[in-house]
Each structure stands twice: as structure tokens, then as C-alpha cells.
Amino acid sequence: MLGEVNVSGPQVISLEFTPYRSQGVLEGCGYAYQVLLRDWAYRQNQPTIAYGSIVYFSYRGKVPVLVQRIGLTDIEQRGDRLWQRNVSVHYAYLRRGAQSTAGRESSIIDGEDGVRVFTYVDPEVEKMVWLFGDDVLTVAFNREADKSDLEFDLSIMYSEIAPSLAVCLRELAG
């Protein structure tokens, strides 16, 4: 797979649909991902796995939010073994077509094992379509302030999770 990354760019390792319910009530729809990429900006083209989730939450009586959770696992060969180390991003955002969430987060919190969570309040319910649509969703991140962004695309429309995600989003929208 690393050879394919060298030729074709970042490769999606896994993409899984994830509904979120509380006592049987649907509160969120989204997906978890793992993407293998070469980190040309910070690690001299060594492999890194970006992992996380993108979920749209709509709780009763509250303003809907789009939540991006992202972490990195650096991979390094030492002798005949592969070493893995979880690290954090400094900043991350989503881009869909000409739209971007950069600078629009309502909160950024640190999670477990270096994961960072970015929350975007969506009172107009415009970002729900970011999870599912014709445009590719781009995840961009950097490791240091004011340094280069790395990015990868998640194409959901023609993936095997698309039917389940579409049903979930319809139910969530009411």
C-alpha cells in the first residue's frame, strides 16, 4: 500500500458508517476513517496514518454541530520492525468545493492519545450535506502553527457506506 501512496497519493484504509443514538433516539450520523499518506512537510515522506471521524449531531432543543475528530499515527521502520507513535495535529479543517471550515470552529479540544476535536456550530443546518454529496470532502491539517497543510480526500457518494449514511441523515433531518 505504501507503493500506491507514492504513485497515487493518500489511500483510504478504512471508512465506516457510524450512527449515534441515545436511548434509541438518533442524535448523529457520520463516519470514521483511516487514511495512509506520506508526510512530505514534517517527516521527509515517511508514512503516517490519519484517523478520526466526521459526524453531524442534532440533539433535541440544541443547535446542530458538525464535529471533526482527527489524530495521527506516525510509522517508522527501525531495523526489521515498524514503530508506531500517536501524535497530535496542531490545526485541522474541512473543505468542500469552495467552502471551508477554517477559522469557523466554535471549540477545539484535546482528546485521547493526541486526538484533537474541532466543533462547528451549524444553526442554519447547512453543513449536514458536507457528509454526503457530490463534492469530495477534503480534510486538511498541519502539525505546527503557520506551517504547511497536508490534506486528503474522502469521497463518500460512491462508497459502500453511502446508502446507510443517506438513510441516517434523512432520519436525522426528520
Secondary structure, DSSP 8 states (H G I E B T S, - for coil): -HHHHHHH--EEEEEEEEEEEETTEEEEEEEEEEEEEEETTTSTTEEEEEEEEEEEE--TTS--EEEEEEEEEEEEEETTEEEEEEE--SEEEEEETTEE-TT--SEEEE-GGG-EEEEEE-TT--GGGGGSSSS-EEEEEESSTTS--EEEEE--TTSTTHHHHHHHHHHHH-
